[in-house]
């Protein structure tokens, strides 16, 4: 079931990243207190990496028990391991190499120099998700505590681009994306059904180049034309924006107040 999106608008992208990092720390600590562990899906890109960098310097970061945190990715560029354009490489540089994670709980998507071609690599990640899902998850992926997505200027989320086959997928949880409209053309992505398994989905958008995309996705567009419109969580859907990205939102969605 779709959850109506909530909006939080911050003055600028730096404040947005810091506030989102603090919000994530709280969510992870609460989940670990309740269940003993937490599960988070990371996103790459300018805003995803900005959040991770803010998390690395957050005063409360040590409140997290990093050894009991499961990390997954929403999508990945199908490039060789260690390539600077891979989301996993960028996440390691921004945060992961500086915190004491349990390597068994970190789940990067396969790289192009591994044993699998693109579609097989997507199947392998799908199987890894299924193996981590328990009876309480009611499906082939874990119930992530927080799944983060950057919103592209064309409204794409993860590597689900408008009108392309991946955004139409209703059965599989992970797909190989061929011919993406932005480089590199080959990618691995969670599908909308996998995204919607999360308790909370957070969509991050900062900058004037994201303003039109945010307005389209939040104004009732269909998910095939605007994939961000189809990304929602089981209990909460949260849009975290800066004032520039919120500048084209209709007033009924976004009362003019900036946190």
Secondary structure by P-SEA (a helix, b strand, c coil): ccccbbbbbcccaaaaaaaaaaaaaaaaaaaaaaccbbbbbbbbcaaaaaaaaaaaacccccccccccbbbbbcccccccccccccaaaaaaaacccccccccccccccccccccccaaaaaaaaaaaaaaacccccccccccccbbbbbbccccccccccccccccccccccbbbbccccccccccccccccccccccbbbbbbbcccaaaaaaaaacccccccccccccccccbbbbbbcccccccccccccccccc
